[in-house]
């Protein structure tokens, strides 16, 4: 029978492990935003070689599973003489993978803006850099916010894959708890509840930010 006591006792260790899940997800999407912005700029660049590089970047990262990317990155670093913690490898891999999707989110949002706004800004004397920082990017951020929140939710779920390199996030902690208690059903249901709680909070945060940034 289903054990309520095991189910409730599982929440303590799993909530403790959830900090790694959130840390990887938040840092990953932060890194993904930075790299994704650069890749988006390359996709929109007048230089052919930059556009081709960005297209190759996006195609490769969207075509290869995150788990394979993580394993390749994690086991390649020691070969080239770099010994980094598993957490660093996980955050960098998640961020690089997210950058491919974020760059396309940015590109779609920028493409949806009226071209006349940039032309009008240049006509009144704004530099191209000012046009991007003060006109294009703020509006693109508002348009892309729902998609960015959705990407963060996807990263929270995808962060379970980093358990393969030994990081004690929710999934790995639930595996250890299930092996200790011999009650996998209760433990994994508790893990599912924590993932659901995190993602519901992110969804609420996304709706709040949409209302706050609405034009």
LOPAMAR-163725 format. One record per residue (C-alpha): x, z, y. Coordinates in nm, 4 decimals. Last residue first. Example, Ala and Ser with C-alpha at 12.3 -4.5 7.8 and 13.67 -1.06 7.14 Angstrom:
BEGIN
         u         w         v
    1.3670    0.7140   -0.1060
    1.2300    0.7800   -0.4500
END
This chain:
BEGIN
         u         w         v
    0.2908   -2.2845    4.8300
    0.2785   -2.0503    4.5331
    0.5933   -1.8395    4.5026
    0.4207   -1.5032    4.4605
    0.1409   -1.6408    4.2429
    0.3857   -1.8203    4.0123
    0.6077   -1.5117    4.0031
    0.3177   -1.2997    3.8787
    0.2209   -1.5575    3.6163
    0.5789   -1.5648    3.4887
    0.6021   -1.1855    3.4779
    0.2824   -1.1757    3.2694
    0.4313   -1.4319    3.0295
    0.7563   -1.2342    3.0129
    0.5649   -0.9160    2.9276
    0.3745   -1.1031    2.6559
    0.7066   -1.2299    2.5213
    0.8551   -0.8824    2.4952
    0.5431   -0.7374    2.3318
    0.5234   -1.0220    2.0788
    0.8884   -0.9785    1.9832
    0.8276   -0.6047    1.9432
    0.5155   -0.6620    1.7316
    0.7001   -0.9084    1.5077
    0.9727   -0.6502    1.4486
    0.7089   -0.3935    1.3491
    0.5580   -0.6493    1.1096
    0.9072   -0.7037    0.9702
    0.9551   -0.3329    0.9056
    0.6152   -0.2764    0.7438
    0.6519   -0.5734    0.5101
    1.0172   -0.5047    0.4249
    0.9592   -0.1592    0.2737
    1.2749   -0.0957    0.0679
    1.3598    0.1669    0.3313
    1.7276    0.0868    0.3697
    1.7164   -0.2872    0.3036
    1.4157   -0.3205    0.5340
    1.5985   -0.1340    0.8105
    1.9048   -0.3571    0.7773
    1.6889   -0.6697    0.7904
    1.4947   -0.5266    1.0861
    1.8211   -0.4603    1.2702
    1.9317   -0.8182    1.2037
    1.6065   -0.9542    1.3446
    1.5945   -0.7251    1.6477
    1.9548   -0.7674    1.7605
    2.2560   -0.6228    1.5786
    2.5000   -0.9083    1.6365
    2.6809   -1.0041    1.3160
    2.7390   -1.3767    1.3566
    2.4276   -1.4721    1.1567
    2.2176   -1.2355    1.3714
    2.2590   -1.4868    1.6535
    1.9618   -1.6772    1.5102
    1.7161   -1.4126    1.6281
    1.8004   -1.5262    1.9821
    1.5714   -1.8241    1.9195
    1.2658   -1.6061    1.9764
    1.3939   -1.4717    2.3072
    1.5187   -1.8204    2.3945
    1.1692   -1.9656    2.3455
    1.0297   -1.7059    2.5845
    1.2986   -1.7975    2.8387
    1.2095   -2.1663    2.7998
    0.8430   -2.0850    2.8648
    0.9429   -1.8981    3.1778
    1.1410   -2.2046    3.2884
    0.8457   -2.4358    3.2173
    0.6132   -2.2200    3.4269
    0.8731   -2.2036    3.7088
    0.9416   -2.5791    3.7255
    0.7147   -2.6594    4.0189
    0.8241   -2.3547    4.2180
    1.1903   -2.4238    4.1425
    1.1536   -2.7874    4.2450
    1.0121   -2.6746    4.5790
    1.3054   -2.4425    4.6453
    1.5549   -2.7037    4.5135
    1.4440   -2.9982    4.7270
    1.4156   -2.8677    5.0823
    1.6645   -2.5943    5.1725
    1.9435   -2.6301    4.9155
    1.9141   -3.0015    4.8372
    1.8493   -3.1153    5.1939
    2.1186   -2.8814    5.3199
    2.3742   -3.0459    5.0900
    2.2632   -3.3940    5.1975
    2.3210   -3.2900    5.5607
    2.0209   -3.2318    5.7844
    1.9989   -3.4462    6.0988
    1.6271   -3.4990    6.1566
    1.6341   -3.8253    5.9597
    1.8021   -3.6562    5.6631
    1.5094   -3.4157    5.6346
    1.2594   -3.7017    5.6680
    1.4293   -3.8949    5.3871
    1.4313   -3.5881    5.1648
    1.0623   -3.5302    5.2268
    0.9719   -3.8980    5.1877
    1.0767   -3.8929    4.8246
    0.7645   -3.6940    4.7357
    0.8545   -3.4328    4.4733
    0.7638   -3.5037    4.1090
    1.1094   -3.6429    4.0318
    1.2601   -3.3106    4.1348
    1.0359   -3.1236    3.8899
    1.1158   -3.3638    3.6055
    1.4890   -3.3406    3.6711
    1.4773   -2.9614    3.6858
    1.2955   -2.9388    3.3522
    1.5368   -3.1935    3.2059
    1.8334   -2.9867    3.3216
    1.6669   -2.6747    3.1815
    1.6387   -2.8316    2.8362
    2.0048   -2.9291    2.8146
    2.1168   -2.6063    2.9832
    1.9415   -2.3988    2.7163
    2.1946   -2.5095    2.4541
    2.4858   -2.4219    2.6810
    2.3344   -2.0830    2.7605
    2.2603   -2.0023    2.3953
    2.6154   -2.0977    2.2983
    2.7697   -1.8989    2.5841
    2.5578   -1.5924    2.5113
    2.6311   -1.6029    2.1367
    3.0058   -1.6548    2.1784
    3.0219   -1.3675    2.4248
    2.8277   -1.1394    2.1906
    3.0480   -1.2358    1.8949
    3.3514   -1.1100    2.0833
    3.6192   -1.3649    2.1783
    3.9392   -1.4597    1.9972
    4.0568   -1.7919    2.1384
    4.3473   -1.9607    1.9578
    4.2032   -2.3092    1.9066
    4.1006   -2.2296    1.5483
    3.9648   -1.8899    1.6540
    3.7224   -2.0654    1.8938
    3.5939   -2.3181    1.6399
    3.4210   -2.0628    1.4164
    3.1855   -1.9277    1.6836
    3.1237   -2.2652    1.8492
    3.0426   -2.4430    1.5215
    2.8266   -2.1546    1.3986
    2.6345   -2.1302    1.7253
    2.5808   -2.5057    1.7512
    2.4544   -2.5148    1.3914
    2.2074   -2.2341    1.4649
    2.0964   -2.4040    1.7858
    1.9954   -2.7155    1.5963
    2.1644   -3.0431    1.7047
    1.9539   -3.3132    1.8744
    1.8732   -3.1306    2.1961
    2.2376   -3.0412    2.2515
    2.3633   -3.3907    2.1712
    2.1039   -3.5812    2.3743
    2.1423   -3.3562    2.6787
    2.5217   -3.3814    2.6894
    2.5186   -3.7560    2.6185
    2.2708   -3.8128    2.9028
    2.4841   -3.5995    3.1340
    2.7996   -3.7944    3.0455
    2.6165   -4.1232    3.0971
    2.4895   -4.0151    3.4395
    2.8369   -3.9003    3.5411
    2.9937   -4.2293    3.4287
    2.7341   -4.4301    3.6200
    2.8003   -4.2628    3.9539
    2.4933   -4.2549    4.1794
    2.4243   -3.9004    4.0524
    2.0741   -3.8018    3.9392
    2.1797   -3.7217    3.5828
    2.4919   -3.5493    3.7188
    2.2793   -3.3301    3.9442
    2.0680   -3.2392    3.6408
    2.3844   -3.1533    3.4480
    2.4993   -2.9286    3.7323
    2.1610   -2.7567    3.7517
    2.1573   -2.7136    3.3742
    2.4994   -2.5485    3.3834
    2.3847   -2.2855    3.6333
    2.0365   -2.2427    3.4875
    2.1730   -2.2275    3.1328
    2.4114   -1.9491    3.2303
    2.1177   -1.7472    3.3592
    1.9081   -1.8539    3.0569
    2.1745   -1.7175    2.8251
    2.2311   -1.4016    3.0264
    1.8607   -1.3212    3.0059
    1.8214   -1.4138    2.6379
    2.1425   -1.2490    2.5173
    2.0654   -0.9286    2.7058
    1.7023   -0.9246    2.5949
    1.7913   -0.9570    2.2270
    2.0743   -0.7084    2.2670
    1.8385   -0.4569    2.4249
    1.5939   -0.5150    2.1391
    1.8297   -0.3345    1.8991
    1.7234    0.0050    2.0385
    1.3575   -0.1008    2.0164
    1.4202   -0.1928    1.6539
    1.5846    0.1378    1.5692
    1.2898    0.3373    1.7104
    1.0103    0.1006    1.6065
    1.0784    0.1326    1.2345
    0.9429    0.4878    1.2212
    0.5946    0.3589    1.3066
    0.5833    0.1065    1.0212
    0.7436    0.3500    0.7767
    0.4746    0.6085    0.8619
    0.1918    0.3551    0.8427
    0.2876    0.2592    0.4883
    0.0935   -0.0452    0.3628
    0.0000    0.0000    0.0000
END
